[in-house]
Amino acid sequence: MRIKVRSDETNFNLWIPTRVFFNPLTAAICTKFVPSAAKQFIPQGTDFTDLRKLFKELRHCRKYLNGEPIVSAVSSDGGSVEIYL
């Protein structure tokens, strides 16, 4: 995963292995804590195996995106943030 932040004052790139975020341990943590914090975003029947399947597909999405960011945001003063898988 690459996070690029660009602005007039600073430019930096942060490289983090994708497996750090999308692994079975993270899926277990999400099933324990996330449903209580974000019930409106997660369906009621979501369990550990569903999140593991989701994380596996997210790891494989890099080849489908062909270098396109999954998130791209630009502020009014010209700064931008892009997140790539």
C-alpha positions as CSV (number, residue, x, y, z in Angstrom):
1,M,0.0,0.0,0.0
2,R,1.3,3.4,-0.9
3,I,0.1,6.7,0.5
4,K,1.2,9.8,-1.3
5,V,0.6,13.3,0.2
6,R,1.4,16.4,-1.8
7,S,1.1,20.0,-0.8
8,D,3.0,23.3,-1.2
9,E,4.8,22.8,2.1
10,T,5.6,19.0,2.0
11,N,5.6,16.0,-0.2
12,F,6.0,12.5,1.1
13,N,5.3,8.9,0.3
14,L,4.6,6.2,2.8
15,W,5.1,2.6,1.8
16,I,3.4,0.0,4.0
17,P,3.0,-3.7,3.1
18,T,-0.6,-4.5,2.2
19,R,-0.5,-7.7,4.3
20,V,-0.1,-5.6,7.4
21,F,-3.7,-4.3,7.0
22,F,-5.4,-7.2,5.2
23,N,-4.5,-10.3,7.2
24,P,-6.5,-12.8,9.4
25,L,-5.4,-11.0,12.6
26,T,-6.9,-7.8,11.4
27,A,-10.1,-9.6,10.4
28,A,-10.4,-11.0,13.9
29,I,-9.9,-7.5,15.4
30,C,-12.5,-6.1,13.0
31,T,-15.1,-8.7,13.9
32,K,-14.6,-8.0,17.6
33,F,-14.5,-4.1,17.6
34,V,-15.8,-2.7,14.4
35,P,-19.4,-3.9,14.5
36,S,-20.0,-2.1,17.8
37,A,-18.5,1.1,16.4
38,A,-20.0,1.2,12.9
39,K,-23.3,-0.8,12.8
40,Q,-24.7,1.3,10.0
41,F,-21.9,0.3,7.6
42,I,-21.5,-3.4,8.3
43,P,-24.3,-5.9,7.7
44,Q,-25.5,-7.8,10.8
45,G,-24.4,-11.3,9.6
46,T,-20.7,-10.4,9.0
47,D,-18.3,-12.8,10.7
48,F,-14.6,-13.7,10.6
49,T,-14.7,-15.8,7.5
50,D,-16.6,-13.1,5.5
51,L,-13.9,-10.5,6.4
52,R,-11.1,-12.9,5.5
53,K,-12.6,-13.4,2.1
54,L,-13.0,-9.6,1.7
55,F,-9.4,-9.0,2.7
56,K,-8.2,-11.7,0.3
57,E,-10.0,-10.0,-2.5
58,L,-8.7,-6.6,-1.6
59,R,-5.2,-7.9,-1.7
60,H,-5.9,-9.2,-5.2
61,C,-7.4,-6.0,-6.4
62,R,-4.0,-4.5,-7.2
63,K,-3.9,-6.3,-10.6
64,Y,-7.4,-5.0,-11.5
65,L,-6.6,-1.4,-10.7
66,N,-3.6,-1.2,-13.0
67,G,-1.9,1.6,-11.0
68,E,-5.0,3.6,-10.3
69,P,-5.5,4.9,-6.7
70,I,-8.3,3.5,-4.6
71,V,-8.7,6.9,-2.9
72,S,-7.8,10.3,-4.3
73,A,-8.7,13.5,-2.5
74,V,-7.7,17.1,-3.4
75,S,-8.2,20.1,-1.1
76,S,-9.1,23.6,-2.1
77,D,-5.6,24.9,-1.5
78,G,-4.1,22.4,-4.0
79,G,-2.9,19.6,-1.6
80,S,-3.7,16.0,-2.5
81,V,-3.7,12.6,-0.9
82,E,-3.7,9.3,-2.9
83,I,-3.8,5.8,-1.6
84,Y,-2.7,2.9,-3.9
85,L,-2.9,-0.8,-3.2
